[in-house]
Amino acid sequence: MEVDIGNALGTQPGLTEETLDRLDDRVADADDRIARGMADDEFGYASLNLPETADPAAIRAAVEPFDEPEAVLTVGIGGSALGAATLADALESDVDAYFLDNVDPDAVDALLASLPLEEVVVNVVSRSGTTAETLANFLVVREAMADAGVDWTERTLVTTGESGNLRRLAETHDLPALDVPEGVPGRFSVLSTVGLAVAALQGHDVEAVLAGGRDGMASLAGSLRESPAYAYGATTYALAERGALTNAFMPYSESLETFAEWFAQLWAESLGKDGLGQTPARALGATDQHSQLQLYRAGPADKLVTLVRPRERADSRIPETDLEGLSYLGGSSLGDLLDAEFAATEASLAAADVPNVRVEIDRVDERALGELLYGMEAACVLYGELASVSTFTQPAVEWGKKAARGLLGGGDFPEAEAVADKREFRID
Ligand SMILES: O=P(O)(O)OC[C@H]1O[C@](O)(CO)[C@@H](O)[C@@H]1O
């Protein structure tokens, strides 16, 4: 992974070489803190040890009974789904991967009706084993399997904590079960059983993903000038301190679109604390040059744009044409066009003094993805250290969970009563 922060210097908001020098002293201290946390396998910091502590053999053994499935259906939400989805959507496989990470009845019913449930492995993932959306969807999927005459106990893999509903289910029905990693919040768990079981079922090289993670580990250093991950974390932090409160995350690769969704949870749930944080806006190049770029370039000077791309990709020639004014496209290629659009957008933002950071990987393969995912996790941890926030907790999400549970009769929660107090001003 390579990071280029040149277009964050002298912009508005922007940094200077002097800023970076002052910042680098704080990066060194933060790196010391992170290194201690990793050495002691402290809660949260243990996430950055996963490339060495994850056990690919256990993952392979757990999926081994499900020989050559036609598809994998993951039932999970947030960090229990997005990491696996990032890898599944980035890499090609003959085994299709589907994800139920919402409780929209139309979408759930349509997906289940479309799947050959007798050929599907159901991968249910929940660290807590209590997440309403995941457990509700699992109950619906299990009934659909029974209705289809499928023995769900033969087609279900569980990944969960050491106790809770899913652990009990696995023990009761003797299901293959993987352990979620200790001390690792869900959004940091892609390089573990949580994110890699689907990759293993799809035939991807899980060891290569972890090797990429180790490449990321090796690139951590006591200076932002020597660590791409820390350069990204420090630059985005310093820009936020100067008003860039939105980070438009814009991969120029369809295979990295879900990666932007994974990044959004990592960045928002880790850094949105105590009135601080930087809003991740998911975008896609070149598509969003024809939509959101107008705001990024000519709206409030309150954002940075992160441009992500692989340096190598497959390509497709554009046929010659005599269409008026379009002959310049003929004989070129879609990849050349996409690269030109990337460069043009980057320059367009710089010309408008909008800070933008380039993140590049060699190609979209297992090792590069492992390093990219690890790099963004390390960048996030560094940003959290610099911002002095509690990077690894997410207390703010609990209020809504209690309100929803109370509304469904799952307990007495004052949050549910607050729902009834909604101030109304209806126009129809
Ligand atoms: O794996 P679990 O416990 O089902 O949690 C799923 C997701 O929900 C959250 O806990 C937030 O509610 C995320 O942090 C987590 O990734």
The ligand as an SDF file (V2000), in Angstrom:
LIG
                    3D

 16 16  0  0  0  0  0  0  0  0999 V2000
  -21.0160   -9.3560   16.0150 O   0  0  0  0  0  0  0  0  0  0  0  0
  -22.1980   -8.7730   16.7350 P   0  0  0  0  0  0  0  0  0  0  0  0
  -22.0900   -8.8780   18.2240 O   0  0  0  0  0  0  0  0  0  0  0  0
  -23.4920   -9.3310   16.2040 O   0  0  0  0  0  0  0  0  0  0  0  0
  -22.1850   -7.1770   16.4280 O   0  0  0  0  0  0  0  0  0  0  0  0
  -22.3950   -6.7590   15.1080 C   0  0  0  0  0  0  0  0  0  0  0  0
  -22.0610   -5.2890   15.0010 C   0  0  0  0  0  0  0  0  0  0  0  0
  -22.8840   -4.5180   15.8900 O   0  0  0  0  0  0  0  0  0  0  0  0
  -22.0690   -3.5970   16.6160 C   0  0  0  0  0  0  0  0  0  0  0  0
  -21.7920   -4.1520   17.8690 O   0  0  0  0  0  0  0  0  0  0  0  0
  -22.7570   -2.2680   16.7760 C   0  0  0  0  0  0  0  0  0  0  0  0
  -24.0500   -2.4780   17.2600 O   0  0  0  0  0  0  0  0  0  0  0  0
  -20.8130   -3.4750   15.7980 C   0  0  0  0  0  0  0  0  0  0  0  0
  -19.7490   -2.9270   16.5170 O   0  0  0  0  0  0  0  0  0  0  0  0
  -20.6180   -4.8940   15.3750 C   0  0  0  0  0  0  0  0  0  0  0  0
  -19.7250   -5.0150   14.2860 O   0  0  0  0  0  0  0  0  0  0  0  0
  1  2  2  0
  2  3  1  0
  2  4  1  0
  2  5  1  0
  5  6  1  0
  6  7  1  0
  7  8  1  0
  7 15  1  0
  8  9  1  0
  9 10  1  0
  9 11  1  0
  9 13  1  0
 11 12  1  0
 13 14  1  0
 13 15  1  0
 15 16  1  0
M  END
$$$$
